[in-house]
Amino acid sequence: MSKAPKIDERHEFESLAELLKDNLRWKPGTSGGDASHDNCSNEWNGRTGSYEAAVELTRKGWKEGASRVDALRRELDTAVQTLVASKAADMTYDVDGDFVDLGRLITGDPECCGSWQIQGDDRSEKVVKIVANICVSAAVRAETIFARGAACLAAVDIIESLGRRVELWVGLGVNHAGRRIETHVLVKQASQPAELDRLAYVLCHASMLRRIAFAHMEINNHNPSCSYPGPVWSDDAIVLPELKTGSPPGRSENIRQVIKICELAGIIFAEDDLKSLVSNAL
């Protein structure tokens, strides 16, 4: 267990709904600013014309974003299927497990649930905790935000397809007036399926940071225009860092990022599969 750094202020919410409820305390004209509620609609804030429009997306989900995430995930299907097949020898069956074998279920076999053990480092327990720090610099484009979130969600899908469960948190790391401030929001419990429409908004849409998270910062007198991206810390999780610079990555870089997250979870792709995936994306 690594030693915790000095954190000057920390907030934690057990759900996105809890964060939105707390954001109802927002009032115009505070020292924290009012960028979250301006009426400007542009690429920078995900073309949301109001804070309320962003809140509506948290409820309805972002179908367009989910479709784009799914397309990235499908590019990895062949390698994932190969990886699953390579682990078949380690598979065991019982009355419960990681997945249901339909063939055994149809024949009435009570031991119709399969489980496998993926080999990896000491992160290879069945529940994988991921904290995705969504804080980025003002110059980072919405498309870059999307690409990073899409890579995270594609990795979550792969990890769960291989028999593990993912507990997913959104982090917000901020440096404000020399103080380190962290906010953590649970967006998917390990027992919950990944709701792609909703999670695509949370991780991939620029207004999650530049409206929803900004409102939280303003309530706590952390003016976004005077704050800078900072790290978040968790001693029991894979932490995806903040972005201070970065152009939208190409397809091959997207795939490399997905693979990197999977490897941090102890899921190792065969070298031939990696070369094929990356070369096909060029």
C-alpha positions, 0 to 999 in steps of 0.5 A, spaced: 500 500 500 502 506 497 503 512 502 497 517 501 499 524 499 497 530 502 490 532 500 487 539 502 480 538 501 477 531 498 469 530 496 466 523 495 459 522 492 456 515 492 453 516 485 452 521 480 445 523 482 448 525 489 453 529 486 447 533 482 443 533 488 449 537 491 450 541 485 443 544 486 446 549 492 449 553 486 447 560 486 450 565 481 455 571 483 459 566 487 466 567 488 467 560 484 464 563 478 459 561 473 462 558 467 458 552 468 451 556 467 453 560 461 449 560 455 454 559 450 454 553 446 460 550 442 465 545 441 469 546 448 463 545 452 460 539 448 455 544 445 450 544 451 447 551 451 445 550 458 447 547 465 440 544 464 441 541 458 448 537 461 443 535 466 438 532 461 444 528 458 446 525 465 439 522 465 438 520 458 445 518 456 449 520 450 447 515 444 451 518 439 457 517 444 455 510 446 455 508 438 462 511 437 465 507 443 462 501 441 465 501 434 472 502 438 470 496 442 468 492 436 475 493 433 478 489 438 473 483 438 478 478 434 483 479 439 479 478 445 475 472 442 482 469 442 484 471 449 478 468 451 479 461 448 486 461 450 484 461 457 478 456 456 483 450 459 483 454 466 475 454 466 471 451 471 463 450 472 459 450 478 452 453 480 454 460 479 460 463 476 462 469 471 457 467 466 452 462 464 454 456 459 447 456 454 449 449 452 449 446 459 443 451 461 439 448 456 441 441 457 439 442 465 446 441 468 445 445 474 453 446 474 452 451 468 456 457 470 463 458 468 469 461 471 476 462 469 482 465 472 486 470 468 493 470 469 496 477 471 500 481 476 497 482 483 491 486 480 488 480 478 482 479 483 475 479 480 473 486 482 477 491 478 477 498 481 478 504 476 478 511 477 478 516 471 480 523 472 476 527 468 480 534 469 483 537 463 486 543 461 482 549 458 486 548 451 484 540 451 479 539 445 472 535 446 474 530 441 480 529 446 476 528 452 472 523 448 477 519 445 480 518 452 473 516 455 472 511 450 478 508 451 477 507 458 470 504 457 472 499 451 477 497 456 472 496 462 467 492 457 473 487 455 475 486 462 468 484 464 467 480 458 473 476 461 470 474 467 471 480 472 467 486 475 469 493 474 468 498 479 468 505 476 469 512 479 470 519 476 475 523 479 476 530 479 483 533 481 484 540 481 490 545 484 487 551 486 491 557 490 496 552 491 491 547 494 490 540 492 483 538 491 480 531 489 473 529 488 471 522 487 464 520 484 462 512 483 459 511 477 458 504 476 458 499 482 462 492 481 455 489 481 452 493 476 452 492 468 455 497 464 450 502 461 454 504 455 449 510 454 450 513 461 457 512 462 459 515 455 456 521 457 460 521 464 467 519 461 466 522 454 462 528 453 466 535 455 460 538 459 461 533 464 467 536 466 465 543 463 458 544 466 457 538 471 464 538 475 465 546 474 458 547 478 461 543 483 467 547 483 464 553 483 460 551 489 466 550 493 469 556 491 474 553 486 473 558 480 475 553 474 478 559 471 483 559 476 484 552 477 489 547 474 488 539 473 491 535 478 492 528 480 487 524 484 490 518 489 487 511 490 491 506 493 487 500 491 485 502 484 488 503 477 488 511 476 487 514 469 491 521 470 489 528 468 490 531 461 494 538 461 495 537 453 494 533 448 491 533 441 485 527 439 489 521 438 488 516 432 485 510 431 492 506 433 493 510 439 486 509 441 487 502 441 494 502 444 490 506 450 485 500 451 490 495 451 494 499 456 488 499 461 487 492 460 494 490 462 494 494 468 488 490 470 492 484 469 489 482 462 495 480 457 494 480 449 498 476 445 504 479 441 501 477 435 494 480 436 497 487 438 501 487 432 495 486 428 491 490 432 495 496 431 497 495 424 490 494 422 488 501 425 494 505 421 
